[in-house]
C-alpha cells in the first residue's frame, strides 16, 4: 500500500487528513478522516493509520452507520448475560437521545467533536418534553454507553479507534448525584398517621422500616413472611421494562437475597393486612387458599411498580410532607439506622448492598462524627496511667 497522506484544515476550524490506501499500481483509493480538534491529533491518527497499513491491521472503510452498529450491539448484549433492565436502559437512552442526532452518521466517520457537540446539545436542551437539558449525571451515563459500544466496535475491527475516549463528557464531579432526600423520624411518623385508613400504609411502613427496594416489595409473597419470627425474606423482585412488569428471582448468590427483621408494630400492621386481604378475596370469590402476594391492588392483582410510585407521590403531595420519591423511603431507612449508630455492616446487609464499601460510599455523610469521642477515649486511656510506675 502507498504510505502517503496529507493533513488539512476544514472551514469550521477542525482538522482532517487524506490518505491513499490503494496497492501499488492499483486504482486510486483514498480515505478521509475528519473532526480532529488540533493538527497534532490529526497527525497522530494519520501516523497510526499509516502504521496499521504497514502491519496489516488497517480497518477498511465501511458505510455502516452509527444506528446500524448500535442496533447490532444492543442485540448482542443478551448473549453476554447483561440484565434485561440494563439493556432496556441502554436502548431507551440511545434511541431517545443519541440516534436522533448522530444515528445517520457513518460509524467510521464519527469523531470526538461530534460527540462533544452531542453532549453539549443534551446538556442544553436534551429533554424530550422541550423543557431544557438533561442532567450532567444522565449525559455522563449516556457517554458511558456510547463508550462501551465504540470500544466493542474497536475490538471487532469495525472502527480503527474508539473516539469516545477523546470526547469530553461531563466530569464525575459535575455528574455527582443530587443531594439525597429522606424524611426525619417525625416526618415519617406524620406520614404514617396521614395514611392511617389508607390501603397504602402497610406497604409504605414495611418499606420504610426495612429499606427494601420498590421491586422487592412488589414481588414479596406471604410465603416470604414469617410474622411469628418478625422477619421477611427477600428472594425476588418485580421490575418494569418499557413499563411492562416482569418478575425475577434473585440468584442464590446475590446479595439482594436476604432476610430482614421487622419491628412489632410492623408485624401488627401486616397481620391486619392479611386479615383484610383474606376477607376481600372471599368477597371477590378468589381462591381462599392461595397466599398470593403481600401487596396487591383492590382486585388482588400484582402491583405495577411504576404506578405504585405515582400513587405514592400523589399521597405525599396531599400529606403536606416534603416531597420525596418512593425510592427515598430506602434512603430514609438507611439514614435512621446510621443516626441511631447501627453498625454499617448491619445497614449494608439490610439494604442488600453488594459490599459494605458501597454502603459507606453512599451513606458515609450521614454517619455520626465520632472523631471527638475517639480523641477523648484515647486520652482517657492514656491519662489514666499518669502517676503509675514507669516501665522497665
N, C-alpha and C positions, 0 to 999 in steps of 0.2 A: 504494500500500500504506500501511496505517497505520504510524505511526512511534512507537508506544507500547510500553513494556516495563517490567518490574519485576524487582528483584533480591531474593532471599530466602535465608535460611539454613536448611539441612536439619538434621535431628536429629543427624546424625553430625558436625556442625560445618562441613561443606563448604558452598559457596555455589552457587546456581543462578539462572538468570533465565528469565522467561517473556516472550515477545514475540508480539504479534498480527501475522500475516503476511497476513491477508485483504485483498483490494482494498476500497477504499471502497464501502460499500453491500452487500458480499458477506457470505456466511455467516461466522460467526466461525471463525477457524483459527489455532491457537496453536502455537508451537514452544517446547519447554523444553530447556535445555542445563544439565547438572549436572556436579558433581565439581570445581568450582573451589576451590582451596585458600584463597583470600582474596576478600574482597568487591571489592577493586581488580581482580583478574583477571577476575571475573565482569562487572564494569562495562566493562572494556576490550573483552571479547568481545562484550558487548551493543552497545556503540558501533560495533564493527566490523560486526556483523550489520545494524544499522540503516543504516549507511553503504552496505553492499552491496545492501540492499533499494532504496536510492535510486539507485545507479548501475547496477543491473541485473545484478550479479554474485552475487546471493544464490543459495545452493545449496538447492534444495527438499528437504524431508525425504524420506528413503528408509528402508525397512525392511531393507535389505541388512545381513547380519550380518558380523562380523569374519571368520568362517570362509569365507563366500561370496566376500568380496573377496580374502582371502589365496590361496584356491584359484585364482581368476581371475588374480591377479597372478603366481603361480608358473607357471601355464600360459603366460603371455605372455613369460616370461624367455627361452625358447628363441628367440623371434623376434629379440631384441636381441643374440643371439650369445654369451650367457653360457655358460661351460664347464658341461658336464653334471655334473661333480663338484661345482661350486659350487652349482648348482641343487639337487642332491641334498642337500647340506649344509643349505641354507636349508629345504628341505622337511622333513627329519628334525627339525631343531630346532623348527620351527613346530608340527609335528604332535605331537612328544613333550612340549614344554614350554610352548607358548602356547595352542594351540586347546583343550586340555582345560580351561583356566581361563577364557579370555575369548572362545572361539570363538563362543559363542551370543549374545554381546552385540551390540547394534546398532552398526554401524560408526560412524555419525554420533553415537551417544551415548557412544562411548569417550572417556575423559578421561585427563589426565595422572595423576590419582590412581589410576585403575585400573591404569595401567602401573607406577606406583610400588609398588603392592601386589603386582603380578605379580613384579616384580624382587625384592622382599623375600622373597616366598614361594620363589622359585627359589634364592635365596641360603641360605635356612634349611633347606629340605627339598625341593629340586627334583630330586634324583637319582631315577631310575625304580626303582632297587633299594631305595629307602627308607632308604639309609644316610647321610642328611644332605643338605647342599645342594650346588649346583653352584659351581664356582669363580667368582670375580669376573670373570675373563677370559672365561669362557663366557657369563655373564649379559650382559656388555657386548657380546659378539658378537651375542647374541640381540636385544639392544636396537637394535643397528645394523640388523639385518634388518627389525625392525618399523618403524624409522625410514624405511628405503628404501621399504617397502610403503606406508606412510601418506603419504610425500612424493609418490609416484606417484598415489595417490588424490586428493591435493590438486590436483596438476597437471591431473587429468582432471575436476575439478569435482565429485567424488563426496563429498568432505568439505570443509568450509569452511577447516579448518586442520589442520596436522599436529601433533597433541597430543604426539607423542613428543619434540618439541623442548622442551616444558615439563616432561617427566618427568625423574626423577633416576636415571640409570643409574650403575653403579659407575664411579669415576673411572679415567682412564688409569693413574694410579699404582697404584691398588688392583688393576687388571686386568693389571698387568705380569706377563709370563710368569715362571714359576718359574725358579729358578737352573738354568742349562744343565748337563746331565750329560755327562760324557765320561770315557774311560779315559786313564790315563797310558800312555806307550810301554811301560813294564814290564807293566802290566796287560793291554794289548792283546797283547803277546808271549806272556804266560802263557795267554791265551785261545786264541791260535793253537796253542800246544803242546797244550792240552786237546783241541782239535779235530783233532789230527794224523791220526787214522784215520777221521774223520767226513766224509761227503759234503758237509757244510755249509761246510767250510773254504774252498774256492775262492771261494765267493760272499761269505763274510764278509771274507776277505782283500782281494778286489778292491774291495769296498765301502769298507772302512776305509782302503785305500791310494789311493782316488780321490775319496772324498767323494760318490759318486754316490747318487742317491735310490733308495729301495726299488723304485719302479715302473720306474726306468731299468734296474736290474739284472734285474728280472723280464722286461723287454722286450728285453734285449740278445740279439743273434744272432751266430753265428760270422762272418757276413758283415761284422759291425761291429767285428771284432777283427783287428788286424794284429800277430801275435806276433813277426814278424821285426823290425818297427819298434818294438815295445814300445808299442803305442798302441791305445786303444779309441775308438770313435766312438759318441757318444750321439745317437740320432736319433728315439727313440720311448720310450714308457713303457707299462707295463701297470698300470692302476689299478682300483680297485673302486668300484662304485656300488651301494649296497644289497647289499653282499657279492658282487656279480656282477662278475667280471673283464672289463675292456674294454681293448683295445689301441688306442693313439692315437699317431699320428706327430706329432712336433713340427713346427710351421710352419717354413718356410725361414728366416724372420727371427727366430725365437725364440732367446733366449739359451741356452735349455736344449739346443739342438742344438750340440754341441761335440765336440772331440777331447781326450782326456786321456792323457798319457804315463804309463806304468806301469813299475815297477822290475823288475829282472832276476829277482828271486826270485818275484814275482807271475807273470811270464811263464812261469817253470818250472812253477809250480803249475797254470797254465791249460793248458800243454802236456800235463801228466799227466792233467788232467781230460778233455781232448779224446780222448786215447787210451782212457781207461776208458769214456768215453761211447760211442765207436765200438764197442768190444768188447761193451758192454751192448746196443747197438742191434742188433748182429749176432745176439747170443744170443736176443734177443726177436723177431727177424725183422722189424725195422723197416728201411725203405729205407736202404741204406748211403750213398747219395749226397746225402741231404738233410742240409744242415748244421744246420738247426734252431736252436733256442735254446741259448744257452750254459748256462743253468741250468734244469733240469727236475726232475721227480720221478723215482722209480726206473723208471717206465714210459715215460719220455720225454715226459710231458705238461707243458704250461706250468705254472709255479708260480702258486699263488694268493697274491697279496701279503699278505693278512691272515693266512693260515695260516703263511706264512713268518715273520711277526713272532711268532706264537705259538710256533713251533718254536724260534726264536732265544732267546726269553725263557726257555724251558724249559732250553736248553743253558746259558745264563748262570747260572741258579739252581743247576744241578748243578756248575758250574765253581768256584763259591765267589767269583767276582769280583763287585765292586759291581754292583748291578742297574741296567741301562740298557735303553732301547728299541733296536730295530733302527735307527731314525732317528738315534739318538745316535752311531752309527758315523760319520755325516756330520759331526756336531759334533766328534767325536774327530779326524777328519782335519784339519778346519779348525784346531783348537787346536794340533795338532802342527806344521802349516805355519807358523802365526804365531809359535809359540815358537821355531821354527828361523830366524825372521827372513825368511821368504819374502815378497816384495813383495805387498802387498794386492791389486794388480791381477791377479796370477797366481792368488792364492787365489780371488778372485771369479770368474775365468774357469773355473777347475777345478770350482767348485761350480755353475756355470751360473746365477749370480745375474743379475738384470736390470740391476744397476748396482753400481759399486764403493761408492757411498754406502750401499746396502743392506747390503753386507758389513761396512762399517765400523760401521754402527749395530748390527748383530747381534753382532759379534765384537770390537769395539774394546777391551773389558775384558780380552781375552786377549792383546793385543799387548804386547810388551816396553815398559817405560817407559824411553825413551831421552833423557829430559829432561836428566839429569845429564851424559850423554855429549855432548849438544848444547852444554851450557854449557861443558864442558871443551874442546870442539873450537873454539868461538868464542874462548875465552880464549887458547888456544894460538896461534890465527891472529893475534890482535891483539898479544899479548905478544911474539911472535916478532919484531916490528918495533921493539921497545924499543931505544933507543940509536942507531937509524938516523938518517939525515939528515931534518930537518924539511922538509915540503913547502913549496914557494914560497920 
